[in-house]
Amino acid sequence: MIAGGGATRYGGAPKGLVEVGGRRVLDRVVEALTEATGSAPLLVANDPNAAQWRPGLEVRGDVLDGQGSLGGILTAVETIKTGEAGESVKGVICVAWDMPFVPAGLLRELASLLDGADAVVPESNGPRGLEPLCAAYGPACGPAIRAALARGDQRAIGFHRDIRLVRLGREHVLQYGDPDVVFFNVNTPDDLSRAEQLCRVPGSSR
């Protein structure tokens, strides 16, 4: 789970701590990730108070400073460890902490497709056509991200040309809800008002 940005549009207040439908966005994302993976997620955050946001979560600061959301993805990828029994771990699911409506089922499907890919990214209605901050990433993404950053490319999709990328088609995303709801993120007070309205959309509230 990636808590990035300075929340300047919230006056510096951590936007994942605002409530949508009576629950903090942070808690909604934690619950979806925990349901999808069976374990509590890692929180990638640089805020010195991050450990207090939800006690019990492991918190990790960016491995490279000032690299935006791509730096957050890199940090998550480079935490991939070998499993307890020595088995290889496929990868990690990265979700921005300001997405209150991401369903666990979608996250499970993204993770399941890592068997044949280095990254699995869902298609959306957004300007990039993809949602790199709701995606699954394998270990090979680490060197590819570092190479992209070394050439000055901080785009969250800037390393895709160097990996085996699978796009989860929009038709699959639609099985979990309207992409405009599934990937809705709370960046501004107006977004928060809209999120409260979306809570009444069938399938948006877990």
N, C-alpha and C positions, 0 to 999 in steps of 0.2 A: 504494500500500500504506500503510495507516494504522496507526501504532503509537501508540495513545492510552492514556490512563489511567496511574495511578501504580503499578500492579501491587502494590497494598497487600496482596493476599492471597498474594503471593509474597514478602512482606517487602521490597518495593521492587525486587526483581530483575526485569529486563526479561523478560516472559513469552515473547516471541517467540524468545528465545535458548535456551529449553529444548528438549531433543531428544525427538522422537517417532519411534519406529522407527529410531533411530540417526542421524536427521537433524534439525537445528534446524527449528523451525516456520517461522522467517524464511526459511530456504533453500527449504523446500517451497513457500511462497507465491511467492517470487521465481521459482522454476522454472515454476510454473503460469502466472504472468503473462507471463513471457518466451516461453513456448511459445505462449500465446494471441495475443500482440501482435507478436512478433518483435523486441522490444527490451526492455532492462532497465527495470524500473519505477522510478518515483520513490518515495522513502520519506518520508512525512510524519511527523516526529517532533520533539519538543522536547527530548529528552534530549541533554545536551551531548556524550555519548559516541557518539551515533548514527552518526556518520561512520565509526566504527571497527567497527561491527557487521558490515558486509559492504563492504569497500573497493571503490570503483568505482560504488556506487549514489549517485545524486544525492539529497541530503537537503534537505528544506525544512521549516522550522518553521511553526507555525500563523500564518496572516495575521491572525487575531484571537485574543487570548489568552482562555483560560477558557471556551471554547464547546463543550467536549466533542467527541463524535464528529461532530457536525454541523460544527463548526469544521474538523475534519480533512477532511471531504468538500469544504467550501468551498475549502480550501487546494489540494486536488487539482484541483478544477474550474478554479480561477483560474490554474493552470499551463498550461492548454490553449493551444497555440501554433499558428500557421499552419505547414503542412508546408514541407519544404525547397524544394519547387517552387512554393510559393505557394498550394497547394490548401488548402481548408478541412479542419480536423481535426474529426471528429465529436464526440469527447469522450474521457473517461477511464474506465477500469475501477477501481473502488475495492474493495479487499479488506482486511479487518482482518488484522493480522499474526499473530493467534492462531488462525487457521482452517487446520489442517494438511491437510485433505482436499479442498479445493476443486479440482475438475478443470478443466484448461485448456479442454476442450470446452464446458463451461458458460459460461466467461468469453467465449469466442469468440461464442457465440450471443447473449449479452447485448449485446456490442458491435455485432453485426450488425443488431440491431433498432433502433439509434439513428437509422437513416435516417428513421423515422417517429415519433420521440419525442424528448422532452428528457431522459427518464430511463427506464431499464429495470431493474426490480427483481424478483427471483424470489420466488415464494411459498414459504412454509415452514410447518413445524409450530409455529413459535415463537409467543409471546404476541401479537405484532403481526400475524402472518400473512404478514409480508414480511421480507426480509433486506437492509436498506439498506446494510449494510457488506459486501455482496457484490453489487455492482450497477454499472451503466454510467450515466454522467452526461454531458450535453452542456453547452455554454456557457451556455444560458439558465438553468441551475440556479443560477448564481452570484448574479444579482440576486434571484432568488426566495429563496435561502437568507439573503442579507443582510436581506431584508424580514422573513423569519420571525424572525431574531435580533433585529431592531429592535423587534419587538412582544413580545419576551421568550420566544419559543418555541424551545427548544433541542432539541426532539425530532428525531431523524434522519429522521422522515417528516413533520415539521411544515410543510414547504414544498410538499408534493405537490399540494395543491389549486390551486397557482398555475402548474403546468407541465403539459405533455402527458406523462402517465405511462402507460407500458405495464407491465403485470404479466405476467411470464413464469409461466404456470400451473404448478401443482404437478405436473400430468401430464407437462410437459416436463422439469421438474427430475428426476423419477423416471427419466428416460432416462439420467441420469448417476449415479444412486445414491439411496439412502435420504436424504431431506432431513436427518434427524437426524444422519447421518454427514457428508454434504456440508458442512453449515453448523456442524458441531461446533466449539466454540471452547474453548481451554484457558485457563481463568481461575484455577483453583485446583489444588493438588497432587492432589486427588481427580480432577479433570478430566484431569490428565496420566496418571494410572493408567488411566482409562477410555479415553483416546486410544491407549494402548499396546494395549489389548484390541481397539479398533476397527481397528488396523493389520492385524488378521487377518481383517477382514471383506472379502470379495471386492469389488474395485473401489475400496477406500478408499485404497490406497497407490499413489502414482504411480511 
